[in-house]
Amino acid sequence: MSEISEINPDTEAHAERARVLRVELQAVMDRDGLSPSSVGSQSGIGVSTVRAWLNDTYSGRVDNVNAKVEAWLKAQASRDRIRKKVASAPGYLDLPTADTFMTVFEFCQATPEMGLITGGAGIGKTTAAEEYQKRSPNVWVMTCSPTVSSPSAVLNKVRVVIEMTDVRARDLEENIVRKLRGTGGLLIVDEAQHLRKDGIDALRSLYDVAKIGVVFMGNESLRKRIEGMGRDVDFAMIFSRVGMRKKRDRPITKDIVMLLDAWGVSDQACRSRLRWIALQPGALRQMTKVLAYARMLARGADRDTETMRDIEMSWKELTGNDLPAASV
């Protein structure tokens, strides 16, 4: 009796589902410019598995890969729907406060000098620094964190932002100085309140030896620490080298008005409510988040512009609290 081979119907169904999913996935990859590596990292599938599955050469459990690809495609479609509703914030604006920060960057790079910019969260310090970096050559923005505070951690972070290859720890400072000297560059140190005094002093040493500008940016605690160094004999040389200081706790009225104009907010009641939000902790950043979500709510209701109700709902969704009635 001759043997008759049988095809597992489940296996055939998985193979057919894979053929359909390949077409869908490839279309999304082509549209969004995604590589198999990107899809793999976002979906939790190994990149070699993604490539083999796309080429119909995967020898493992096709049904498992199908399930992960299908889940990723559904999540991607959901993100696409949200993106279409979310309003894009205006591009960089030359707000008066941002111009003040730009003046510090320009002065400290040209002289070179050390500068200090302090203020509340959300007033545009980081945005201004990133814009200045785009406009000017040899500008590096270094963001500190609680793990980047000691001199060795600070120098290693500098090495990364100026794109130096690995060097021995004992030669690190010397190699950084060699690369920076003569560049006429500027190092902007964001979130500098996380630095210890000896970490700040390590950057002061780079400023002295490499002859580049350095600007420290952070909150009020940074300003108090720098000013306190003037009374500390061991660190007085840091305070004395700060050539320009700018402090801005809250956005000024013209900042808020220009940003609301750029968003196209014309309703006076909405403008008053958003202006109040901009003067709370989080400042312009918080106002922008509330406005963006309010506009998403409006678009979800097939309206082009937000209403007061949208702003109130947005504030509650983002903060968990009702927007105070006396915010006008």
C-alpha positions as CSV (number, residue, x, y, z in Angstrom):
1,M,0.0,0.0,0.0
2,S,1.4,3.4,-0.9
3,E,1.8,6.0,1.7
4,I,-0.2,9.2,1.4
5,S,1.3,12.3,3.0
6,E,-1.2,14.6,4.7
7,I,-0.8,18.3,5.2
8,N,-1.8,19.6,8.6
9,P,-4.6,22.1,7.9
10,D,-3.5,24.2,10.9
11,T,0.0,24.6,9.4
12,E,-1.5,25.6,6.0
13,A,-3.7,28.1,7.7
14,H,-0.8,29.7,9.6
15,A,1.2,29.8,6.3
16,E,-1.7,31.6,4.5
17,R,-2.1,34.0,7.4
18,A,1.6,34.8,7.2
19,R,1.3,35.6,3.5
20,V,-1.4,38.1,4.2
21,L,0.5,39.6,7.1
22,R,3.7,39.9,5.1
23,V,1.9,42.2,2.6
24,E,0.5,44.4,5.3
25,L,3.8,44.6,7.2
26,Q,5.8,45.4,4.1
27,A,3.3,48.2,3.2
28,V,3.7,49.8,6.6
29,M,7.5,49.4,6.5
30,D,7.6,51.1,3.1
31,R,5.3,53.9,4.1
32,D,7.1,54.7,7.4
33,G,10.6,53.9,6.2
34,L,11.1,51.1,8.8
35,S,13.8,48.4,8.7
36,P,13.4,44.8,9.9
37,S,15.6,45.9,12.8
38,S,13.1,48.6,13.8
39,V,10.1,46.3,13.5
40,G,11.9,43.7,15.6
41,S,12.8,46.0,18.4
42,Q,9.2,47.5,18.5
43,S,7.4,44.1,18.3
44,G,9.7,42.0,20.5
45,I,10.6,39.7,17.6
46,G,14.3,39.0,16.9
47,V,15.6,40.8,13.8
48,S,16.8,37.5,12.2
49,T,13.3,36.0,12.8
50,V,11.7,39.1,11.2
51,R,13.9,38.8,8.1
52,A,13.4,35.0,7.8
53,W,9.6,35.4,8.3
54,L,9.5,38.2,5.6
55,N,11.4,36.0,3.2
56,D,9.2,32.9,3.9
57,T,12.2,31.0,5.1
58,Y,11.4,30.9,8.8
59,S,11.6,27.3,10.1
60,G,10.2,27.9,13.6
61,R,6.6,28.4,14.9
62,V,5.1,30.6,12.2
63,D,1.9,31.0,14.2
64,N,3.8,32.6,17.1
65,V,5.5,35.2,14.8
66,N,2.1,35.8,13.1
67,A,0.5,36.7,16.4
68,K,3.3,39.1,17.3
69,V,3.2,40.8,13.9
70,E,-0.6,41.1,14.0
71,A,-0.4,42.6,17.5
72,W,2.3,45.1,16.3
73,L,0.2,46.1,13.2
74,K,-2.9,46.7,15.4
75,A,-0.8,48.9,17.8
76,Q,0.7,50.8,14.8
77,A,-2.8,51.4,13.4
78,S,-4.0,52.7,16.7
79,R,-1.0,55.1,17.0
80,D,-1.6,56.3,13.5
81,R,-5.2,57.2,14.4
82,I,-4.0,59.2,17.4
83,R,-1.3,61.0,15.4
84,K,-3.9,62.2,12.9
85,K,-5.9,63.7,15.7
86,V,-3.1,65.2,17.6
87,A,-2.2,68.8,16.6
88,S,1.5,69.5,15.9
89,A,3.0,72.2,18.1
90,P,4.3,75.2,16.2
91,G,8.0,75.0,15.3
92,Y,10.7,77.0,17.2
93,L,9.6,80.5,17.9
94,D,11.9,83.4,18.7
95,L,10.1,84.2,22.0
96,P,11.6,87.1,24.1
97,T,12.8,84.6,26.8
98,A,14.3,82.4,24.2
99,D,16.1,85.4,22.7
100,T,17.5,86.2,26.1
101,F,18.9,82.6,26.4
102,M,20.3,82.9,22.9
103,T,22.2,86.0,23.9
104,V,23.9,84.1,26.7
105,F,24.9,81.3,24.3
106,E,26.3,83.7,21.7
107,F,28.2,85.7,24.2
108,C,29.8,82.7,25.9
109,Q,30.8,81.1,22.7
110,A,32.3,84.2,21.2
111,T,34.3,85.4,24.2
112,P,34.7,82.5,25.4
113,E,33.0,82.8,28.8
114,M,31.1,80.8,31.4
115,G,27.4,81.5,31.7
116,L,24.5,80.6,33.9
117,I,20.8,80.2,33.0
118,T,18.4,79.3,35.7
119,G,14.6,79.2,35.9
120,G,11.5,77.1,36.3
121,A,10.6,74.0,34.3
122,G,8.9,74.6,31.0
123,I,10.1,78.1,30.1
124,G,12.1,77.0,27.1
125,K,15.7,76.6,28.3
126,T,16.3,73.2,26.6
127,T,14.4,74.2,23.4
128,A,16.5,77.3,23.0
129,A,19.7,75.3,23.6
130,E,18.8,72.7,20.9
131,E,17.9,75.5,18.5
132,Y,21.2,77.3,19.1
133,Q,23.0,74.0,18.5
134,K,21.2,73.7,15.1
135,R,22.2,77.2,14.1
136,S,25.8,77.3,15.2
137,P,28.8,75.0,14.6
138,N,30.8,73.3,17.4
139,V,28.0,73.5,20.0
140,W,27.4,70.5,22.2
141,V,24.4,70.0,24.5
142,M,25.1,67.7,27.5
143,T,22.1,66.7,29.7
144,C,23.0,65.7,33.3
145,S,21.1,63.3,35.5
146,P,21.6,61.9,39.1
147,T,24.0,59.3,37.6
148,V,26.0,62.0,35.8
149,S,27.4,64.0,38.8
150,S,30.9,63.0,39.7
151,P,34.0,64.3,37.8
152,S,34.6,60.9,36.1
153,A,30.9,60.6,35.0
154,V,30.9,64.2,33.8
155,L,34.1,63.7,31.7
156,N,32.7,60.5,30.2
157,K,29.5,62.3,29.3
158,V,31.5,65.0,27.6
159,R,33.3,62.3,25.7
160,V,30.0,60.9,24.4
161,V,28.5,64.3,23.3
162,I,31.6,65.4,21.5
163,E,31.7,62.0,19.8
164,M,35.1,60.8,20.9
165,T,35.9,57.1,20.7
166,D,36.7,55.2,23.8
167,V,40.0,56.2,25.5
168,R,41.7,55.1,28.7
169,A,40.3,56.7,31.8
170,R,43.6,58.1,32.8
171,D,44.0,59.9,29.5
172,L,40.3,61.0,29.2
173,E,40.6,64.6,30.2
174,E,43.8,65.2,28.2
175,N,42.1,63.8,25.0
176,I,39.0,65.8,25.5
177,V,41.0,69.0,25.9
178,R,43.0,68.2,22.8
179,K,39.8,67.7,20.7
180,L,38.1,70.9,22.1
181,R,41.0,73.3,22.0
182,G,40.9,75.6,19.0
183,T,37.3,74.8,18.1
184,G,35.8,78.0,19.3
185,G,33.0,75.8,20.6
186,L,30.4,76.0,23.3
187,L,29.4,73.3,25.8
188,I,25.8,73.7,27.1
189,V,25.3,71.7,30.3
190,D,21.5,71.1,30.8
191,E,20.0,69.9,34.1
192,A,23.2,71.0,35.8
193,Q,21.5,71.0,39.2
194,H,22.4,67.3,39.3
195,L,26.1,68.0,39.3
196,R,28.2,67.8,42.5
197,K,30.5,70.7,43.2
198,D,33.5,68.7,42.0
199,G,31.6,67.8,38.8
200,I,31.1,71.5,38.1
201,D,34.7,72.1,38.8
202,A,35.7,69.5,36.3
203,L,33.8,71.4,33.6
204,R,35.4,74.7,34.9
205,S,38.8,73.1,34.3
206,L,37.8,72.2,30.7
207,Y,36.8,75.8,30.2
208,D,40.1,77.0,31.5
209,V,42.3,74.7,29.5
210,A,40.4,74.0,26.3
211,K,39.3,77.7,25.9
212,I,35.7,77.0,25.0
213,G,32.5,78.6,26.3
214,V,30.5,76.7,28.9
215,V,26.9,77.5,29.9
216,F,25.2,75.8,32.9
217,M,21.4,75.5,32.8
218,G,19.2,74.3,35.6
219,N,16.7,75.2,38.3
220,E,16.9,77.6,41.2
221,S,18.9,75.2,43.3
222,L,21.7,75.4,40.7
223,R,21.8,79.2,41.0
224,K,22.0,79.0,44.8
225,R,24.8,76.4,44.6
226,I,26.8,78.5,42.1
227,E,26.4,81.7,44.1
228,G,27.3,79.7,47.3
229,M,30.6,78.8,45.7
230,G,31.6,82.4,45.9
231,R,31.8,82.0,49.7
232,D,33.6,78.6,49.5
233,V,37.4,79.1,49.2
234,D,37.8,75.8,47.5
235,F,35.3,76.6,44.7
236,A,35.4,80.4,44.5
237,M,37.2,80.2,41.2
238,I,34.0,78.7,39.7
239,F,31.7,81.6,40.8
240,S,34.2,84.2,39.7
241,R,34.4,82.8,36.1
242,V,30.6,83.0,35.5
243,G,30.5,86.0,33.1
244,M,26.8,86.2,32.3
245,R,23.8,85.2,34.4
246,K,20.1,85.1,33.4
247,K,17.3,84.0,35.7
248,R,13.7,83.5,34.5
249,D,11.3,81.8,36.9
250,R,8.1,82.2,34.7
251,P,7.4,83.0,31.1
252,I,6.6,86.7,30.4
253,T,3.3,87.8,28.9
254,K,4.7,88.3,25.4
255,D,6.0,84.7,25.4
256,I,2.5,83.4,26.1
257,V,0.8,85.7,23.6
258,M,3.2,84.8,20.8
259,L,2.7,81.1,21.5
260,L,-1.1,81.3,21.5
261,D,-1.0,83.3,18.3
262,A,1.2,80.6,16.7
263,W,-1.3,78.0,17.7
264,G,-4.1,80.1,16.2
265,V,-6.1,80.4,19.4
266,S,-8.5,83.3,18.9
267,D,-11.2,82.8,21.5
268,Q,-10.5,85.3,24.3
269,A,-11.9,83.1,27.1
270,C,-9.7,80.2,25.9
271,R,-6.7,82.5,25.7
272,S,-7.3,83.7,29.3
273,R,-7.6,80.2,30.6
274,L,-4.5,79.0,28.7
275,R,-2.5,82.0,29.9
276,W,-3.3,81.1,33.5
277,I,-2.1,77.5,32.8
278,A,1.2,78.9,31.4
279,L,1.9,80.7,34.7
280,Q,1.6,77.5,36.7
281,P,4.4,75.0,37.3
282,G,5.3,73.5,34.0
283,A,4.8,76.9,32.3
284,L,4.8,76.9,28.5
285,R,5.4,73.2,28.3
286,Q,2.3,72.5,30.3
287,M,0.2,74.9,28.4
288,T,1.4,73.3,25.1
289,K,0.4,69.8,26.3
290,V,-3.0,71.0,27.5
291,L,-3.6,72.8,24.2
292,A,-2.4,69.9,22.1
293,Y,-4.7,67.4,23.9
294,A,-7.6,69.9,23.8
295,R,-7.2,70.2,20.0
296,M,-7.1,66.4,19.7
297,L,-10.5,66.3,21.6
298,A,-11.9,68.9,19.2
299,R,-10.7,67.0,16.1
300,G,-12.2,63.8,17.5
301,A,-15.5,65.6,17.6
302,D,-15.0,66.9,14.0
303,R,-14.3,70.4,15.1
304,D,-11.3,72.5,13.8
305,T,-10.7,74.5,17.0
306,E,-10.9,73.8,20.7
307,T,-13.5,75.1,23.1
308,M,-13.4,76.0,26.7
309,R,-14.9,72.6,27.5
310,D,-12.0,70.9,25.6
311,I,-9.4,72.8,27.6
312,E,-11.1,71.9,30.9
313,M,-11.3,68.2,29.9
314,S,-7.7,68.2,28.7
315,W,-6.5,69.8,32.0
316,K,-8.4,67.1,34.0
317,E,-7.1,64.2,31.9
318,L,-3.5,65.4,32.2
319,T,-3.4,66.5,35.8
320,G,-6.2,64.6,37.4
321,N,-7.8,67.8,38.8
322,D,-10.5,70.1,37.7
323,L,-9.4,73.4,36.2
324,P,-10.1,76.1,38.8
325,A,-12.9,78.3,37.9
326,A,-11.1,81.5,38.9
327,S,-8.3,81.0,36.3
328,V,-9.2,84.0,34.2
